[in-house]
Amino acid sequence: MEKKPMNTSELAKMIGALPKMSPVARARAARGLIDDAKRILSAVADEAVEEATRSLSYAKVAAELGVSEAAVNKAVSRHRKLARETQA
């Protein structure tokens, strides 16, 4: 069975539950959340970059983030692809 993708609210809830767990359960749960957290935070960052490009040029967003315009373009492309997949 495929695992349902977690969102930011669910991730926050899971992280908030960690201190209430036994040390072993907390370690196991925290390790299990690492990939979800990376995926979710990457998607949040890509969405923010795409939003920024609605009012600023790619060059300006890149300069403010300290990355290349190609990195901005890649973030926008990833966000748009994910948005299309989510709508399908």
C-alpha positions in Angstrom: 0.0 0.0 0.0 1.3 3.5 -0.9 1.9 5.9 2.0 -0.2 9.1 1.8 2.0 12.1 1.4 2.4 14.2 4.5 1.8 17.9 4.6 3.3 20.7 6.7 0.6 20.5 9.4 0.9 16.7 9.8 4.7 17.0 9.9 4.5 19.7 12.6 2.1 17.5 14.6 4.4 14.5 14.3 7.4 16.6 15.4 5.4 18.0 18.3 4.7 14.5 19.5 8.3 13.5 19.6 9.1 14.8 23.2 6.3 12.7 24.6 7.8 9.4 23.3 10.2 7.1 24.9 13.8 7.6 23.8 13.9 4.6 21.5 10.5 5.4 20.0 11.5 9.0 19.6 14.7 8.0 17.7 12.8 5.6 15.4 10.1 8.2 14.7 12.6 11.1 14.1 14.6 9.0 11.7 11.3 8.1 9.9 10.4 11.8 9.5 13.7 12.9 7.9 12.8 12.1 4.3 9.3 13.6 4.7 10.7 16.8 6.3 13.2 17.2 3.4 10.5 16.7 0.8 8.0 19.0 2.5 10.5 21.8 3.2 11.9 21.6 -0.4 8.3 21.9 -1.7 7.7 24.9 0.6 10.9 26.6 -0.5 10.1 26.0 -4.2 6.6 27.4 -3.8 8.0 30.5 -2.1 10.6 31.0 -4.9 7.8 30.6 -7.5 5.7 33.1 -5.6 8.6 35.6 -5.4 9.0 35.4 -9.2 5.5 36.7 -9.7 6.6 40.2 -8.6 10.4 40.0 -9.0 12.7 39.0 -11.9 14.5 35.7 -11.7 17.7 37.6 -11.5 16.5 39.6 -8.5 15.2 36.5 -6.6 18.5 34.7 -7.4 20.5 37.7 -6.0 18.4 37.9 -2.9 18.7 34.2 -2.2 22.4 34.0 -3.2 21.8 31.4 -5.9 22.0 31.3 -9.7 19.1 32.2 -12.0 19.2 28.6 -13.1 18.5 27.5 -9.5 15.5 29.8 -9.4 14.3 28.4 -12.7 14.7 24.9 -11.4 12.8 25.6 -8.2 9.9 27.2 -10.2 9.9 24.3 -12.6 9.8 21.8 -9.7 6.9 23.7 -8.1 4.9 23.9 -11.2 5.4 20.2 -12.0 4.3 19.2 -8.5 1.3 21.5 -8.7 0.2 19.9 -12.0 0.7 16.4 -10.5 -1.3 17.3 -7.4 -4.2 18.6 -9.5 -4.3 15.5 -11.7 
